[in-house]
Amino acid sequence: MTSPTTETPASADPIRAYLDRGIKNYWYPVAPSWQVGNAPIGITRLGEQIVLWRDQDGQVHALEDRCPHRGARLSLGWNLGNRVACWYHGIEVDGSGTVQSVPAVSACPLEGQKCVKSYPAQEHAGAVFLWFGDEAHKEPAPLQLPQELVGEEYASFLCMSNWKCNYQYAIDNVMDPMHGAYLHATSHSMAEGDKQADMRVRKTDSGLVFEKVGQRDVNFDWVELGETGCLWMRLEIPYKKKFGPGGNFGIIGFAVPVDADNCQVYFWRTRKVQGWQRDAWRFMYRNRLEGLHWAVLEQDRYVLESMAPNARDQEFLYQHDVGMTRVRRMLRQRAQQHFADLDAFRAQQGAQAQAESHSHA
């Protein structure tokens, strides 16, 4: 058993404040693919306002949602294919963030300037992913998603929900297999299993597994966290044969920061099925299981949104929380490294600027 945690308030701890906003230098799913159509849409992720739209070829583009002229929201404007036009004065900005046209005036010096931040975008498994890199990590890391989201042998359904809590609470929730035997004890899939267990952490090539000792395929018995250009979580829920083919029911989850007080959760529900069994499972999911799964997810949402104010500052953790604390420590270490990389990058930029000024003197 550990003593109560006494975290330093975010106002006095820049690392914690950074983590609360959302840790950068990862790919995040930011919207279901169906949500990005012809009209530009505005979203907020990691505290940043972003506009998304599709060009004439269906490719998704993402920019800072700010017109460089007066700061109007580009998401209120028009989709012109490979560029978006501001509603306020018609300024046209392309997918790289470069102003292509200022129709209200001829030979405007704004034209040709890259004035707006752009975000690398990819689309996988029915969701739009963006790279949130800081100054020192503008080039995106390779995005390697779990096999369940890219392998043809798997069928999946994407579930996305908005939660009124910090994304770190959502990560903590998934990294806590023991809550399944209590919070979800009356659910269709987690009514069985021991209500007491020893827990252990195992390292993997991409992260860690946190699991119950001596119990597997009975309840929510283990969870895996992977770091492969993105932060994902994997777990399995044992399913009886009456719930269709494919064995255990898999979940791949992402917790996506919106701002310090809100997040989005993305859960892909997966099963390894092909042929007629895939068709049978997809039919059963839509007609029998989807509502049951939403009910379980709502239990998680309700508990996390009802937590005491600043709950993480007043915890008393014990052995079942080892996986959660390991992930917290890992994220803090990543944040510290990001700060160190930024300091080194800015020092290098400053030295280069100074050298250039001397060469022109």
C-alpha positions as CSV (number, residue, x, y, z in Angstrom):
1,M,0.0,0.0,0.0
2,T,1.3,3.5,-0.8
3,S,0.8,6.8,1.0
4,P,-1.6,9.4,-0.3
5,T,-0.3,11.2,-3.4
6,T,0.4,14.9,-3.0
7,E,0.9,16.1,-6.6
8,T,2.2,19.6,-7.1
9,P,-0.6,21.9,-8.5
10,A,-0.5,22.4,-12.2
11,S,0.0,26.2,-11.7
12,A,3.4,25.4,-10.0
13,D,4.4,22.4,-12.2
14,P,4.9,23.1,-15.9
15,I,5.3,19.4,-16.6
16,R,1.9,18.7,-15.0
17,A,0.3,21.6,-16.8
18,Y,1.7,20.3,-20.1
19,L,0.3,16.8,-19.4
20,D,-3.1,18.2,-18.4
21,R,-3.4,20.0,-21.8
22,G,-2.3,16.9,-23.7
23,I,1.1,15.3,-24.3
24,K,2.4,16.1,-27.8
25,N,4.6,14.2,-30.3
26,Y,2.0,11.5,-30.9
27,W,-0.7,10.7,-33.5
28,Y,-4.2,11.0,-32.2
29,P,-7.6,10.1,-33.7
30,V,-9.5,13.4,-33.8
31,A,-12.7,12.7,-35.7
32,P,-14.6,9.7,-37.2
33,S,-14.2,9.7,-40.9
34,W,-18.0,10.2,-41.5
35,Q,-17.8,13.5,-39.6
36,V,-15.5,15.1,-42.2
37,G,-17.5,15.8,-45.3
38,N,-17.7,18.6,-47.9
39,A,-18.1,21.5,-45.5
40,P,-15.1,22.5,-43.3
41,I,-15.6,21.6,-39.6
42,G,-13.9,23.1,-36.5
43,I,-12.7,21.0,-33.7
44,T,-10.5,21.5,-30.5
45,R,-7.9,18.9,-29.6
46,L,-5.0,19.3,-27.2
47,G,-6.3,22.8,-26.6
48,E,-5.7,23.7,-30.2
49,Q,-8.5,24.9,-32.6
50,I,-8.3,23.0,-35.9
51,V,-10.2,23.1,-39.2
52,L,-10.7,19.9,-41.2
53,W,-11.9,19.4,-44.7
54,R,-11.6,17.1,-47.7
55,D,-10.2,18.1,-51.1
56,Q,-11.6,17.0,-54.5
57,D,-9.8,13.6,-54.1
58,G,-11.3,12.9,-50.7
59,Q,-8.0,13.6,-48.9
60,V,-8.4,15.2,-45.4
61,H,-6.5,18.4,-44.7
62,A,-6.0,20.0,-41.2
63,L,-5.0,23.6,-40.4
64,E,-5.0,25.9,-37.4
65,D,-8.5,27.3,-37.4
66,R,-7.5,30.9,-37.8
67,C,-7.5,33.2,-40.8
68,P,-4.1,35.0,-41.0
69,H,-5.8,38.2,-42.0
70,R,-8.0,39.0,-38.9
71,G,-8.3,35.7,-37.1
72,A,-11.7,34.6,-38.1
73,R,-12.4,30.9,-37.9
74,L,-11.6,29.2,-41.2
75,S,-14.1,26.4,-40.3
76,L,-16.9,29.0,-41.0
77,G,-15.8,29.3,-44.6
78,W,-15.9,27.4,-47.8
79,N,-14.3,24.3,-49.1
80,L,-12.6,25.1,-52.4
81,G,-11.0,21.7,-52.9
82,N,-7.3,22.0,-52.2
83,R,-7.9,25.2,-50.2
84,V,-10.3,26.7,-47.7
85,A,-11.7,30.2,-48.0
86,C,-12.4,32.5,-45.0
87,W,-16.0,33.6,-44.8
88,Y,-15.0,37.1,-43.5
89,H,-13.0,38.4,-46.5
90,G,-12.5,35.4,-48.8
91,I,-8.8,34.8,-48.0
92,E,-7.9,31.4,-49.5
93,V,-5.4,29.1,-47.6
94,D,-4.2,25.8,-48.9
95,G,-3.5,22.5,-47.0
96,S,0.1,23.5,-46.2
97,G,-1.1,26.7,-44.5
98,T,0.0,29.0,-47.3
99,V,-2.1,31.9,-48.4
100,Q,-2.9,31.4,-52.1
101,S,-5.3,34.3,-52.8
102,V,-6.5,37.5,-51.3
103,P,-9.3,38.3,-53.7
104,A,-10.2,41.7,-52.2
105,V,-6.9,43.3,-53.2
106,S,-4.4,42.9,-56.0
107,A,-0.7,41.9,-55.4
108,C,-1.3,41.5,-51.7
109,P,2.0,40.7,-49.8
110,L,0.1,38.1,-47.8
111,E,-0.1,35.8,-50.8
112,G,2.5,33.1,-51.0
113,Q,3.3,33.3,-47.2
114,K,2.9,30.2,-45.0
115,C,1.0,31.8,-42.1
116,V,-1.1,29.0,-40.6
117,K,0.0,25.9,-38.9
118,S,-0.8,22.6,-40.7
119,Y,-1.1,19.1,-39.3
120,P,0.0,15.9,-41.0
121,A,-3.2,13.8,-41.5
122,Q,-3.9,10.1,-42.1
123,E,-7.1,8.1,-42.3
124,H,-7.3,4.6,-40.9
125,A,-10.1,2.3,-39.6
126,G,-12.8,4.9,-40.1
127,A,-11.0,7.7,-38.2
128,V,-8.9,10.8,-39.0
129,F,-5.5,10.8,-37.2
130,L,-3.4,14.0,-36.8
131,W,0.2,14.4,-35.8
132,F,0.6,16.9,-32.9
133,G,4.3,17.7,-33.0
134,D,6.0,20.5,-31.1
135,E,8.7,22.7,-32.5
136,A,11.4,20.1,-32.1
137,H,9.3,17.3,-33.6
138,K,7.5,18.7,-36.6
139,E,8.2,15.7,-38.7
140,P,5.7,12.9,-37.7
141,A,6.8,9.6,-36.4
142,P,5.6,6.5,-38.3
143,L,2.1,5.6,-37.3
144,Q,1.9,2.0,-36.4
145,L,-1.6,0.9,-35.4
146,P,-2.5,-2.4,-33.7
147,Q,-3.1,-5.3,-36.1
148,E,-6.8,-5.3,-35.2
149,L,-7.2,-1.9,-36.9
150,V,-5.2,-2.7,-40.1
151,G,-5.4,-6.5,-40.6
152,E,-8.0,-7.8,-43.0
153,E,-8.7,-10.8,-40.8
154,Y,-10.4,-8.5,-38.2
155,A,-13.7,-6.8,-38.3
156,S,-14.3,-3.7,-36.1
157,F,-16.8,-1.0,-35.2
158,L,-15.6,2.4,-34.0
159,C,-17.3,3.9,-31.0
160,M,-16.5,7.5,-30.0
161,S,-17.8,9.4,-27.0
162,N,-17.2,12.8,-25.4
163,W,-16.3,12.8,-21.7
164,K,-16.3,15.8,-19.4
165,C,-13.0,14.8,-17.7
166,N,-9.3,15.1,-18.4
167,Y,-8.0,12.5,-20.7
168,Q,-5.6,11.1,-18.0
169,Y,-8.6,9.9,-16.1
170,A,-9.7,7.9,-19.1
171,I,-6.3,6.3,-19.4
172,D,-6.3,5.5,-15.7
173,N,-9.7,3.9,-16.1
174,V,-8.6,1.5,-18.8
175,M,-5.3,0.7,-17.0
176,D,-7.4,-0.6,-14.0
177,P,-8.8,-4.0,-14.9
178,M,-10.1,-4.6,-11.4
179,H,-12.9,-2.1,-11.8
180,G,-14.6,-4.5,-14.2
181,A,-15.6,-6.9,-11.4
182,Y,-17.3,-4.0,-9.5
183,L,-18.4,-1.2,-11.7
184,H,-19.5,-3.5,-14.5
185,A,-20.6,-6.5,-12.4
186,T,-24.1,-6.5,-13.8
187,S,-23.1,-6.2,-17.4
188,H,-23.6,-9.0,-20.0
189,S,-19.9,-9.7,-20.2
190,M,-18.3,-8.9,-16.8
191,A,-20.5,-10.6,-14.3
192,E,-18.1,-13.4,-13.5
193,G,-14.6,-13.7,-12.0
194,D,-12.9,-13.0,-8.7
195,K,-13.5,-9.7,-6.9
196,Q,-10.0,-10.0,-5.4
197,A,-6.8,-10.5,-7.3
198,D,-3.1,-10.0,-7.3
199,M,-1.8,-7.8,-10.2
200,R,1.5,-7.7,-12.1
201,V,3.2,-5.7,-14.8
202,R,4.9,-7.3,-17.8
203,K,7.0,-5.4,-20.3
204,T,6.4,-5.7,-24.0
205,D,8.3,-4.6,-27.1
206,S,6.0,-1.5,-27.3
207,G,4.9,-0.9,-23.8
208,L,3.5,-3.0,-21.0
209,V,0.8,-5.4,-20.0
210,F,-1.0,-5.1,-16.6
211,E,-2.8,-8.3,-15.6
212,K,-4.5,-10.4,-12.9
213,V,-2.4,-13.3,-11.7
214,G,-4.1,-16.6,-12.1
215,Q,-7.2,-15.5,-14.0
216,R,-7.5,-15.1,-17.7
217,D,-10.5,-15.0,-20.1
218,V,-13.1,-14.7,-17.3
219,N,-13.6,-10.9,-16.9
220,F,-11.6,-7.8,-17.9
221,D,-8.5,-9.6,-16.8
222,W,-5.7,-7.7,-18.5
223,V,-4.9,-4.5,-20.4
224,E,-2.0,-3.6,-22.7
225,L,-0.6,-0.2,-23.4
226,G,1.4,0.4,-26.6
227,E,3.5,3.3,-27.8
228,T,4.0,3.1,-31.6
229,G,3.9,6.7,-32.8
230,C,0.5,6.9,-30.9
231,L,-0.7,5.8,-27.4
232,W,-3.2,2.9,-27.6
233,M,-4.7,0.5,-25.2
234,R,-5.8,-3.1,-25.9
235,L,-8.0,-5.4,-23.8
236,E,-10.2,-8.4,-24.3
237,I,-13.6,-9.3,-22.9
238,P,-14.5,-13.0,-22.9
239,Y,-17.6,-13.8,-24.8
240,K,-19.8,-16.9,-24.7
241,K,-20.7,-18.7,-27.9
242,K,-24.2,-17.4,-27.9
243,F,-22.8,-13.9,-28.6
244,G,-21.5,-15.0,-32.0
245,P,-18.3,-16.3,-33.6
246,G,-14.8,-15.0,-33.1
247,G,-13.9,-15.8,-29.6
248,N,-13.0,-13.0,-27.2
249,F,-14.2,-9.6,-28.0
250,G,-11.3,-7.1,-28.4
251,I,-11.2,-3.4,-27.7
252,I,-8.5,-1.0,-29.0
253,G,-8.8,2.3,-27.1
254,F,-7.4,5.9,-27.4
255,A,-7.9,8.7,-24.9
256,V,-7.7,12.0,-26.8
257,P,-7.3,15.4,-25.0
258,V,-9.7,18.1,-26.0
259,D,-8.7,20.6,-23.3
260,A,-7.8,20.3,-19.6
261,D,-11.3,19.4,-18.6
262,N,-12.6,17.4,-21.6
263,C,-11.6,14.5,-23.7
264,Q,-12.8,12.1,-26.4
265,V,-12.5,8.3,-26.1
266,Y,-12.2,6.2,-29.2
267,F,-12.9,2.5,-28.8
268,W,-12.7,0.1,-31.7
269,R,-14.7,-3.1,-30.9
270,T,-13.0,-5.9,-32.8
271,R,-13.3,-9.7,-33.5
272,K,-11.1,-11.9,-35.6
273,V,-13.7,-13.2,-38.1
274,Q,-14.0,-13.8,-41.8
275,G,-16.5,-14.9,-44.4
276,W,-20.0,-15.7,-43.2
277,Q,-18.9,-15.5,-39.6
278,R,-17.9,-11.8,-40.1
279,D,-21.3,-11.1,-41.6
280,A,-23.0,-12.9,-38.7
281,W,-21.0,-11.1,-36.1
282,R,-21.6,-7.7,-37.6
283,F,-25.3,-8.3,-37.8
284,M,-25.4,-9.5,-34.2
285,Y,-23.4,-6.5,-33.0
286,R,-25.7,-4.0,-34.6
287,N,-28.9,-5.7,-33.5
288,R,-28.0,-7.2,-30.1
289,L,-24.7,-6.1,-28.7
290,E,-24.1,-2.4,-29.5
291,G,-26.6,-1.1,-27.0
292,L,-25.1,-3.3,-24.3
293,H,-21.7,-2.0,-24.9
294,W,-22.8,1.6,-24.8
295,A,-24.4,0.9,-21.4
296,V,-21.0,-0.4,-20.1
297,L,-19.2,2.7,-21.5
298,E,-21.7,5.0,-19.9
299,Q,-20.9,3.5,-16.5
300,D,-17.3,4.5,-17.0
301,R,-18.2,8.0,-18.2
302,Y,-20.6,8.6,-15.3
303,V,-18.1,7.6,-12.7
304,L,-15.2,9.7,-14.2
305,E,-17.4,12.8,-14.7
306,S,-18.5,12.5,-11.1
307,M,-15.1,12.2,-9.5
308,A,-14.3,14.6,-6.6
309,P,-12.6,17.8,-7.6
310,N,-8.8,17.4,-8.1
311,A,-9.3,13.7,-7.3
312,R,-5.8,12.8,-8.5
313,D,-4.3,15.1,-5.8
314,Q,-5.9,13.2,-2.9
315,E,-5.6,9.5,-3.9
316,F,-4.5,6.6,-1.6
317,L,-3.2,4.0,-4.1
318,Y,-2.6,0.3,-3.5
319,Q,-1.3,-2.8,-5.3
320,H,-4.1,-2.8,-8.0
321,D,-2.9,0.6,-9.2
322,V,0.6,-0.4,-10.2
323,G,-0.2,-0.5,-13.9
324,M,-1.8,2.9,-13.7
325,T,1.1,4.5,-11.8
326,R,3.6,3.0,-14.3
327,V,1.8,4.6,-17.2
328,R,1.6,8.0,-15.3
329,R,5.4,7.8,-14.7
330,M,6.1,6.9,-18.3
331,L,4.0,9.9,-19.5
332,R,5.8,12.3,-17.1
333,Q,9.2,11.0,-18.4
334,R,8.1,11.6,-22.0
335,A,7.0,15.1,-21.1
336,Q,10.3,15.9,-19.4
337,Q,12.1,14.6,-22.5
338,H,9.9,16.9,-24.7
339,F,10.9,19.9,-22.6
340,A,14.6,19.0,-22.8
341,D,14.3,18.5,-26.6
342,L,12.6,21.9,-26.9
343,D,15.3,23.6,-24.9
344,A,18.0,22.1,-27.0
345,F,16.1,23.0,-30.3
346,R,15.6,26.6,-29.3
347,A,19.2,26.9,-28.2
348,Q,20.3,25.6,-31.5
349,Q,17.9,28.0,-33.4
350,G,19.3,30.9,-31.3
351,A,22.9,30.0,-32.1
352,Q,22.1,29.8,-35.8
353,A,20.3,33.2,-35.8
354,Q,23.3,34.7,-33.9
355,A,25.8,33.3,-36.4
356,E,23.7,34.6,-39.3
357,S,23.6,38.0,-37.8
358,H,27.3,38.1,-37.4
359,S,27.9,36.9,-41.0
360,H,25.7,39.9,-42.3
361,A,27.4,42.4,-40.0
